[in-house]
């Protein structure tokens, strides 16, 4: 889940603010009996991956951010709303999505240009995933770590490789011709569907436009899963999964099938690829 500052306003001005938020988060975990799987605090927004045995996440988030906003306003001699409306949340319904969600949170500071490596960023749970200790807030990474290795001694290094692959895939798409081709195909597909290109890289844990484009492009013969993953900053496995799910949706919903065929035809037209089209 994600919550942002009102009008993109900064919600953490100094280390004291970051620490105060984590202390308030720890209190929320105890009060509402929720599990914190991962977190990342950026200057103007927060990412949390949580597990809730009870349907109380709305109350927990309201209490957490209401209390933090009050303390922030007091410390900073400020008045008014700190956060911009209700938090944005998505249900994590697969192991793959859980892995991708935590990786997204941990790589956010790198992609924002704040640090070169995720372990260099102080205000995220990444260090806990590599075996470090968390003093301010209890993080429970075991559920995620077991997805990358059954060996407790290999979990940290395996997750680190998984996280860094998320950066490397973006770097491996640096070949100019390859980037030009996939950019042309992507742009054509989005234009055909009337979707703004900016939606493709919207910073949300589950970007439905990006998922749709993955599935569409995967059906273009000359584009590999690695090419698509490199351009979109994800893993080839995620691209393949997105394509499989999109094919399933298209087989059940004629409107989805029509959208996919239209976008794929546009992408292939941009690359001047002849042949049969299908979902």
PEMOMO-V179927 format. One record per residue. RES is the residue in one small letter. SS is DSSP state (H for helix, E for strand, L for the rest). PHI is phi in whole degrees, -180 to 180 (NA if undefined). Layout:
RES_SS_PHI, RES_SS_PHI
//
This chain:
x_L_NA, x_E_-134, x_E_-137, x_E_-118, x_E_-66, x_H_-60, x_H_57, x_H_62, x_L_-68, x_L_-64, x_L_-111, x_L_-131, x_L_-100, x_L_-156, x_H_-60, x_H_-63, x_H_-67, x_H_-59, x_H_-64, x_H_-63, x_H_-65, x_H_-65, x_H_-65, x_H_-67, x_H_-64, x_H_-61, x_H_-65, x_H_-66, x_H_-60, x_H_-69, x_H_-68, x_H_-108, x_L_54, x_E_-115, x_E_-109, x_E_-98, x_E_-91, x_E_-165, x_E_-151, x_E_-151, x_E_-106, x_L_-106, x_L_-62, x_L_-121, x_E_-160, x_E_-131, x_E_-117, x_E_-132, x_E_-117, x_E_-130, x_E_-122, x_E_-124, x_L_-69, x_L_-121, x_L_-77, x_L_-125, x_H_-67, x_H_-63, x_H_-64, x_H_-63, x_H_-69, x_H_-64, x_H_-66, x_H_-58, x_H_-80, x_H_-67, x_H_-66, x_H_-65, x_H_-60, x_H_-65, x_H_-70, x_H_-62, x_H_-60, x_H_-66, x_H_-66, x_L_-95, x_L_53, x_L_-128, x_L_-131, x_L_102, x_L_-67, x_L_-95, x_E_-100, x_L_-91, x_L_79, x_L_-74, x_L_-68, x_E_-100, x_L_-133, x_L_-129, x_L_-81, x_L_-87, x_L_-110, x_L_-140, x_H_-63, x_H_-64, x_H_-65, x_H_-62, x_H_-60, x_H_-64, x_H_-65, x_H_-68, x_H_-65, x_H_-57, x_H_-62, x_H_-75, x_H_-91, x_H_-55, x_H_-64, x_H_-70, x_H_-68, x_L_-84, x_L_81, x_L_-81, x_L_-142, x_L_-89, x_L_-133, x_H_-62, x_H_-71, x_H_-83, x_L_-93, x_L_-77, x_L_-104, x_E_-145, x_L_-89, x_H_-60, x_H_-60, x_H_-65, x_H_-70, x_L_-93, x_L_106, x_L_-78, x_L_-104, x_L_-115, x_L_-87, x_L_-90, x_L_-143, x_L_-78, x_L_-107, x_L_-117, x_L_-87, x_H_-58, x_H_-59, x_H_-77, x_H_-63, x_L_-66, x_L_-78, x_L_-104, x_L_-165, x_L_-84, x_L_-89, x_H_-55, x_H_-75, x_H_-104, x_H_-59, x_H_-60, x_H_-61, x_H_-66, x_H_-67, x_H_-61, x_H_-63, x_H_-61, x_H_-64, x_H_-69, x_H_-61, x_H_-65, x_H_-87, x_H_-66, x_H_-63, x_H_-70, x_H_-73, x_L_-72, x_L_-94, x_L_-78, x_L_-59, x_H_-63, x_H_-65, x_H_-63, x_H_-65, x_H_-63, x_H_-66, x_H_-72, x_H_-65, x_H_-63, x_H_-65, x_H_-65, x_H_-60, x_H_-63, x_H_-65, x_H_-69, x_H_-63, x_H_-61, x_H_-91, x_L_71, x_L_-105, x_L_-65, x_H_-61, x_H_-61, x_H_-66, x_H_-66, x_H_-113, x_L_-62, x_L_-83, x_L_-132, x_L_-58, x_L_-127, x_L_-90, x_H_-68, x_H_-65, x_H_-63, x_H_-63, x_H_-61, x_H_-64, x_H_-56, x_H_-65, x_H_-65, x_H_-68, x_H_-62, x_L_-84, x_L_-91, x_L_-57, x_L_-84, x_L_-108, x_L_-87, x_H_-60, x_H_-66, x_H_-60, x_H_-65, x_H_-62, x_H_-63, x_H_-69, x_H_-93, x_L_72, x_L_-137, x_L_-105, x_H_-57, x_H_-61, x_H_-66, x_H_-63, x_H_-63, x_H_-64, x_H_-61, x_H_-66, x_H_-65, x_H_-69, x_H_-66, x_H_-62, x_H_-65, x_H_-64, x_H_-65, x_H_-70, x_H_-99, x_L_-128, x_H_-59, x_H_-67, x_H_-65, x_H_-60, x_H_-66, x_H_-62, x_H_-62, x_H_-62, x_H_-64, x_H_-66, x_H_-68, x_H_-62, x_H_-64, x_H_-64, x_H_-69, x_H_-65, x_H_-65, x_H_-96, x_L_58, x_L_-104, x_L_-81, x_L_124, x_L_-69, x_L_-116, x_L_-173, x_L_-95
//
